[in-house]
């Protein structure tokens, strides 16, 4: 009986090992294809295997579709990033992260379990310069009372409000809101400093929380939600009571 038990354990172990090896071989195949396409600058093939929109560091616009990807390919995949990818091999440099897919080195590139490009966590010199120009342009357009910040986070719109969230530095977040009918070049109706960034679980959902006069203003960014979940949501609390809840769209991020 004991021998049979040991045999079964060994069989399960061998089976699990075989599945893991097969899985590893599968991801190494699509990693090799990805490396080869980058090496030959095969933008057409790469563009077919991107999960759109491909996020870029706000306020740089996200890559909307294949046409946009091909147009901006050289701006994103500069010599430095291409060199990092080309120097890697399917067996070296890429890490299997289970259901999240595989990542290159410390996460500069992410491919999902089907081999699709889901993230480029690298910013080229061209994108850095573009981002700096866009931030400078935003600061010029805003009312002087809020025309200072370190990093812009996002702009949300609900049925009644326009909301801008900025990082003032050292993770000190600012909430500024206008009536939906107003322009954001005008002075905000409400400004709250000292907001906090809160992460929920491992799905990517997160929120920014702001407190003023006994109220809590919660701006949730919904990355992983139900089928009909909005991309974002504004909720205002007084104690434990929700006094306002409105779905929001992310205008810029």
HUQUIZI-V983475 format. One record per residue. N is the residue number from 0. RES is the residue in three letters. SS is DSSP state (2 for helix, 1 for strand, 0 for the rest). Layout:
<<N:RES:SS> <N:RES:SS>>
This chain:
<<0:UNK:0> <1:UNK:2> <2:UNK:2> <3:UNK:2> <4:UNK:2> <5:UNK:2> <6:UNK:2> <7:UNK:2> <8:UNK:2> <9:UNK:2> <10:UNK:2> <11:UNK:2> <12:UNK:2> <13:UNK:2> <14:UNK:2> <15:UNK:2> <16:UNK:2> <17:UNK:2> <18:UNK:2> <19:UNK:2> <20:UNK:2> <21:UNK:2> <22:UNK:2> <23:UNK:2> <24:UNK:2> <25:UNK:2> <26:UNK:2> <27:UNK:2> <28:UNK:2> <29:UNK:2> <30:UNK:2> <31:UNK:2> <32:UNK:2> <33:UNK:2> <34:UNK:2> <35:UNK:2> <36:UNK:2> <37:UNK:2> <38:UNK:2> <39:UNK:0> <40:UNK:0> <41:UNK:0> <42:UNK:2> <43:UNK:2> <44:UNK:2> <45:UNK:2> <46:UNK:2> <47:UNK:0> <48:UNK:0> <49:UNK:1> <50:UNK:0> <51:UNK:0> <52:UNK:0> <53:UNK:1> <54:UNK:0> <55:UNK:0> <56:UNK:0> <57:UNK:0> <58:UNK:0> <59:UNK:0> <60:UNK:0> <61:UNK:0> <62:UNK:1> <63:UNK:0> <64:UNK:0> <65:UNK:2> <66:UNK:2> <67:UNK:2> <68:UNK:2> <69:UNK:2> <70:UNK:2> <71:UNK:2> <72:UNK:2> <73:UNK:2> <74:UNK:2> <75:UNK:2> <76:UNK:0> <77:UNK:0> <78:UNK:2> <79:UNK:2> <80:UNK:2> <81:UNK:2> <82:UNK:2> <83:UNK:2> <84:UNK:2> <85:UNK:2> <86:UNK:2> <87:UNK:0> <88:UNK:1> <89:UNK:0> <90:UNK:0> <91:UNK:1> <92:UNK:0> <93:UNK:1> <94:UNK:1> <95:UNK:1> <96:UNK:0> <97:UNK:2> <98:UNK:2> <99:UNK:2> <100:UNK:0> <101:UNK:1> <102:UNK:1> <103:UNK:1> <104:UNK:0> <105:UNK:0> <106:UNK:0> <107:UNK:0> <108:UNK:1> <109:UNK:1> <110:UNK:1> <111:UNK:0> <112:UNK:0> <113:UNK:0> <114:UNK:0> <115:UNK:0> <116:UNK:1> <117:UNK:1> <118:UNK:1> <119:UNK:1> <120:UNK:0> <121:UNK:0> <122:UNK:0> <123:UNK:0> <124:UNK:2> <125:UNK:2> <126:UNK:2> <127:UNK:2> <128:UNK:2> <129:UNK:2> <130:UNK:2> <131:UNK:2> <132:UNK:2> <133:UNK:2> <134:UNK:2> <135:UNK:2> <136:UNK:2> <137:UNK:2> <138:UNK:2> <139:UNK:2> <140:UNK:2> <141:UNK:0> <142:UNK:0> <143:UNK:0> <144:UNK:0> <145:UNK:0> <146:UNK:0> <147:UNK:0> <148:UNK:0> <149:UNK:0> <150:UNK:1> <151:UNK:1> <152:UNK:1> <153:UNK:1> <154:UNK:1> <155:UNK:1> <156:UNK:1> <157:UNK:0> <158:UNK:0> <159:UNK:0> <160:UNK:1> <161:UNK:1> <162:UNK:1> <163:UNK:1> <164:UNK:1> <165:UNK:1> <166:UNK:1> <167:UNK:0> <168:UNK:0> <169:UNK:0> <170:UNK:0> <171:UNK:0> <172:UNK:1> <173:UNK:1> <174:UNK:1> <175:UNK:1> <176:UNK:1> <177:UNK:1> <178:UNK:1> <179:UNK:0> <180:UNK:0> <181:UNK:0> <182:UNK:0> <183:UNK:0> <184:UNK:0> <185:UNK:0> <186:UNK:0> <187:UNK:0> <188:UNK:0> <189:UNK:1> <190:UNK:1> <191:UNK:1> <192:UNK:1> <193:UNK:1> <194:UNK:1> <195:UNK:1> <196:UNK:1> <197:UNK:1> <198:UNK:1> <199:UNK:0> <200:UNK:0> <201:UNK:0> <202:UNK:0> <203:UNK:0> <204:UNK:0> <205:UNK:1> <206:UNK:1> <207:UNK:1> <208:UNK:1> <209:UNK:1> <210:UNK:1> <211:UNK:1> <212:UNK:0> <213:UNK:0> <214:UNK:1> <215:UNK:1> <216:UNK:1> <217:UNK:1> <218:UNK:1> <219:UNK:1> <220:UNK:1> <221:UNK:0> <222:UNK:0> <223:UNK:0> <224:UNK:0> <225:UNK:0> <226:UNK:0> <227:UNK:0> <228:UNK:0> <229:UNK:0> <230:UNK:0> <231:UNK:1> <232:UNK:1> <233:UNK:1> <234:UNK:1> <235:UNK:1> <236:UNK:1> <237:UNK:1> <238:UNK:0> <239:UNK:0> <240:UNK:1> <241:UNK:1> <242:UNK:1> <243:UNK:1> <244:UNK:1> <245:UNK:1> <246:UNK:1> <247:UNK:1> <248:UNK:1> <249:UNK:1> <250:UNK:1> <251:UNK:1> <252:UNK:0>>
